[in-house]
């Protein structure tokens, strides 16, 4: 059982709002003015773990992106009423402790859907056309030295008529499916609920991995999905197939994927997430052949970051008005 929820101050004081890691969501190209209008806003670019309690002392609202707020931290902040997370995932907050202490936790759902879907397709198109590598070759003089009007250093793949397999079918996967169908692809879906969807075919895990020319991961990280893409699943895939991951790094058994790429079990992979971020320099996928890795940027367009800030302002305003929104529970 949780205690009664902590309420914002009603004695005329402006609430103290502490932003713990501002530069992760806003490196300077967006404004915090709307947030500042709601109270006494204190902004920190980064907050090492040992500074969080002191910085949040007396705060009504703490805003975090990746700064951890564990049980001991929350227990040390008796005036804290709201933790608003500048993200969809709330694993940086001890939700059970917050519930017991009466602290509301809010998040920002679905803010990155268009951007993440776009990045997924960008990774797919890079695997198909190797635009970056060919452009680099042209800058290095390869075209100028070519004996013909055209050249290509990698196989070029047309997507029309091929099959995309989506693991998970939330908002991002639905957007990816719509783009894939516009490119002429057939779409298979593996999802927890068996609800039929127009324009896609629901299949089991083995069927999806065996029949897909591209497998794209869009599922949350749970005990059931950790290492969902393991050596067995990779060996189900066609030798010509691609794997794309813009969900969570731990969904993939990364050493198994590196082996599959080295042994030509699959044709290529493109990932925006890894199990450890930033990765160590010797991470196996940073050196695997035919593997594209981007630094967890699918969410980070200016438009998406503007949405995450706008909804965070709404979360804080709603809490201060006594009607919290986007509330997350344990």
Beta strands, then each sheet from edge to edge (+ up, - down):
strand 1: 16-19
strand 2: 40-43
strand 3: 61-64
strand 4: 82-85
strand 5: 104-106
strand 6: 163-167
strand 7: 186-190
strand 8: 201-202
strand 9: 214-217
strand 10: 242-245
strand 11: 268-271
strand 12: 291-293
sheet 1: 2+ 1+ 3+ 4+ 5+
sheet 2: 8+ 7+ 6+ 9+ 10+ 11+ 12+
end
